[in-house]
Structure formats: structure tokens, C-alpha cells
Amino acid sequence: MRLTQALGKGTGLLGFGGMGNSGRDSRALLAHALDMAPDRLILEHDREVSDDEMAAYEVLLHRRLEHEPVSRIIGKRAFWGRDFKISPQVLDPRPETEIIIAEALRGSAPGRLLDLGTGSGILAISLLAEWPGAEGVATDLSPGALAVARENARAHGVADRLSLIEADWFAGVEGVFDLIVSNPPYIAADEMAGLEPEVRDHDPEMALTPGGDGLDAYRAILAGVAAHLAPGGRLMVEIGPSQGAAVTALFEAAGFAHVAVRPDLDGRARVVLGLRA
């Protein structure tokens, strides 16, 4: 079977199975099965696909039909122009989280930055890669997540400027920072059942929800931030689309100035930020 025929078969299978973006997904999975860069598929469209390669491809297609995300199947996700390794121990990075990077880069480069609940390390690593003079600290409760973040830091050349700490928010963190960022768990307990299976069944629960009303992480961050954010320093957190008013109120109650909500590309509230007065 030629490559174009294999791709057509995969696209049709995913489309029949109700998978959106079936063409894009089938291309990514076929490239992974063939150990080939996706942009090579067009250039090598007449390439023969062996029986063993086709069998491996079909295994990947059926995993996708079971609602396993493509990024989890291939073990990586593109974020802010870089590929990051992911594993079952970390949240699958979402494009909307790039809003934090965009907003952070609008300001001056910090001397030190802190990423709370780092997961795969996408925020701290992306920012350190953009700011070669900065140093960072990133915390997470999960040793497995920190191992992934450590690999990503090495892959992107920032490992010598990033300290990784197994910690619950600020526990064990020393010193003050000019910028603190976080994409904490924020799904309310009663919203979990309504999540897409790609999220509910494959992201670690501790990275999705703190339980209750979904705001406990923000309460913990704002309770400890005064001891670690320099005067005039910036705090930025990702939020759920319905949490803008509640998190803004928490920022203002903690004494932050210039508190604002930034939308994602779909116009939904996505990031709350403020300055320490």
C-alpha cells in the first residue's frame, strides 16, 4: 500500500468514528508510525508502507478512536513554537495557555521568575528560552511531572537556569521573584463529569481540579504571594472561562493593582494578571 492510500484509509476511519480533524490526526499518527516528519508525507506520497508499518499505524488509529489525544499517543505537544515531551503524569498543554506567555513578554524581562504547578514545564521553560538572562524556579507536587519538566528543560537549553522543586505551591521556595506565573487546577468538582473524554480520561485529575468551586488554588497562591513577589512584580494565572470575576476579586482583596482579565483567541476569559502594589 502506498503512503497516500494509507493516509486516506486512516482519515476515513477516524472520520467514520466521529473524530474531528480526522485528516490532521491521521497525518500526525502516520508520520509517527513511520518515524517521519509530518511535512515529509507529501514529499514521499508514493512511498510504500509495509505491512508491519501499516499494522503499527492501525494500532495508533484505534487508540485515537478511543479518544486518546494525538499528543498523548505521540508523546509530545507543540507550545510557543517548541515541542515539549508529555507523559501521563502531566497536563496536556493547551494552546490557550500561550496567552500567559504573550502577556508576560509584553513586560520587561525579570531577573527571577517562578512557575507554580509547572507540570511539563511549558511556562517556565518557554519564558526562560525567550529571556536568556533570566533565572527560574518551578514547583510541582508530582515527582513524575518534575522528571518530565527536567527533560524538557534540558532539551531546550535552560536546565542550568531552572531549579525544580517538589512542593505544594510556595513550600520550600526561597527568595523573591519579579514574575510569578501559574496554570493551576481550576475545574470545579461538579464540572468534571462534563469534560471531553480526551481531557477527563487522560489528564491527571490533580492537574485538573482542586475540588469544590475550583478556586482553592488561587486562594493558596494569593495567600502566599506577598512573601515571594517583589514590589511592582507581576502575577499571572490561567483561569476557567467563567472565573474572571471571582479571581479578579481575589487579586484585588490581596492588594494587587492594575488587575485585568485577558481573553483567549476565542474571546473567553483566560488569564488574570496584576501588579503587586
Residue pairs with C-beta under 8 A, 6 or more apart in sequence:
1 9
1 48
1 49
1 54
2 45
2 46
2 47
2 48
2 49
3 30
3 34
3 41
3 44
3 45
3 46
3 47
3 48
3 49
4 45
4 46
5 49
6 30
6 49
6 54
6 57
7 26
7 27
7 30
7 41
10 22
10 26
10 29
10 30
10 57
10 61
11 22
11 23
11 26
12 22
13 26
13 61
13 65
14 22
14 25
14 26
14 61
14 64
14 65
15 22
17 65
19 25
19 64
19 65
25 64
25 70
26 61
27 38
27 41
28 38
28 70
28 74
29 57
29 60
29 61
29 64
29 70
29 73
29 74
30 41
30 57
31 37
31 38
31 40
31 41
32 60
32 73
32 74
33 53
33 56
33 57
33 60
34 49
34 53
34 57
36 44
49 57
60 73
63 73
64 70
64 73
67 196
67 197
67 198
67 201
67 202
68 198
68 202
69 92
69 198
69 202
71 77
71 86
71 92
72 86
72 88
72 92
72 202
75 85
75 86
75 87
76 83
76 84
76 85
76 86
77 83
77 84
77 86
77 92
77 93
77 120
78 84
79 93
79 95
79 97
79 98
79 122
79 126
80 98
80 101
80 122
80 126
82 125
82 126
82 129
82 156
84 93
84 120
84 121
84 122
84 125
84 152
85 120
85 148
85 151
85 152
85 155
86 92
86 93
86 120
86 148
87 120
87 144
87 148
88 144
88 202
88 204
89 142
89 144
89 145
89 147
89 148
89 204
90 119
90 120
90 142
90 144
90 145
90 148
90 149
90 204
90 207
91 119
91 120
91 183
91 203
91 204
91 207
91 208
92 199
92 202
92 203
93 119
93 120
93 122
95 265
96 238
96 264
96 265
96 266
96 268
96 270
97 122
97 123
97 183
97 238
99 238
99 262
99 263
99 264
99 270
99 271
100 123
100 181
100 183
100 236
100 238
100 271
101 123
101 126
101 127
101 130
103 236
103 262
103 271
103 273
104 127
104 179
104 181
104 234
104 236
105 127
105 130
107 179
107 234
109 131
109 133
109 134
110 131
110 134
110 177
110 178
110 179
110 233
111 133
111 134
111 135
111 178
112 134
112 135
112 136
112 137
112 175
112 176
112 177
112 178
112 179
113 124
113 127
113 128
113 131
113 134
113 135
113 136
113 137
113 177
113 178
113 179
113 180
113 181
114 136
114 137
114 138
114 139
114 173
114 177
114 179
114 180
114 181
114 228
115 121
115 123
115 124
115 127
115 136
115 137
115 138
115 139
115 180
115 181
115 182
116 138
116 139
116 169
116 170
116 180
116 181
116 182
116 184
116 221
117 139
117 140
117 141
117 169
117 182
117 183
117 184
117 185
117 207
117 217
118 124
118 138
118 139
118 140
118 145
118 146
118 149
118 164
119 140
119 145
119 148
119 149
119 183
119 207
120 145
120 148
120 149
120 152
121 138
121 148
121 149
121 150
121 152
121 153
121 162
121 164
122 152
123 138
123 181
123 182
123 183
124 136
124 137
124 138
124 149
124 153
124 162
124 181
125 149
125 152
125 153
125 156
125 158
125 162
127 134
127 136
127 179
127 181
128 134
128 135
128 136
128 158
128 161
128 162
129 156
129 157
129 158
134 161
135 161
135 162
135 163
136 158
136 161
136 162
136 163
137 162
137 163
137 164
137 165
137 173
137 177
138 149
138 162
138 163
138 164
138 165
139 164
139 165
139 166
139 167
139 168
139 169
139 170
139 171
139 172
139 173
140 146
140 149
140 164
140 166
140 167
141 166
141 167
141 168
141 206
142 166
142 204
142 206
143 166
145 204
145 207
146 164
146 166
149 164
150 159
150 164
153 159
153 162
153 164
165 172
165 173
166 172
167 173
169 217
169 220
169 221
169 224
170 224
170 225
170 227
170 228
173 228
175 228
176 227
176 228
176 229
176 230
176 233
177 228
177 229
177 230
177 233
178 230
178 233
178 234
179 233
179 234
179 235
179 236
180 221
180 225
180 228
180 229
180 233
180 234
180 235
180 236
181 235
181 236
181 237
182 217
182 221
182 236
182 237
182 238
183 237
183 238
184 210
184 217
184 218
184 221
184 237
184 238
185 206
185 207
185 208
185 209
185 210
185 214
185 217
186 209
186 210
186 214
186 215
186 217
186 218
186 238
186 239
186 240
186 243
187 195
187 208
187 209
187 214
187 240
188 209
188 212
188 213
188 214
188 240
189 209
189 211
189 212
189 213
189 214
191 209
191 214
192 200
192 205
192 208
192 209
193 200
195 208
199 208
200 208
210 216
210 217
214 240
214 243
215 243
215 246
215 247
215 250
218 237
218 239
218 247
218 250
219 250
221 235
221 237
222 250
222 251
222 253
222 254
225 235
225 254
225 276
226 254
226 255
226 276
229 235
229 276
230 276
231 276
231 277
232 275
232 276
233 275
233 276
234 273
234 274
234 275
234 276
235 251
235 256
235 273
235 274
235 275
235 276
236 271
236 272
236 273
237 247
237 271
237 272
237 273
238 270
238 271
239 247
239 261
239 269
239 270
239 271
239 272
240 269
241 268
241 269
241 270
242 269
243 269
244 261
244 269
244 272
247 272
248 259
248 261
248 272
251 259
251 272
251 274
252 259
252 274
255 276
255 277
256 274
256 275
256 276
256 277
257 274
257 275
257 276
257 277
258 274
258 275
259 272
259 273
259 274
260 272
260 273
260 274
261 269
261 271
261 272
262 269
262 270
262 271
262 272
262 273
263 269
263 270
264 270
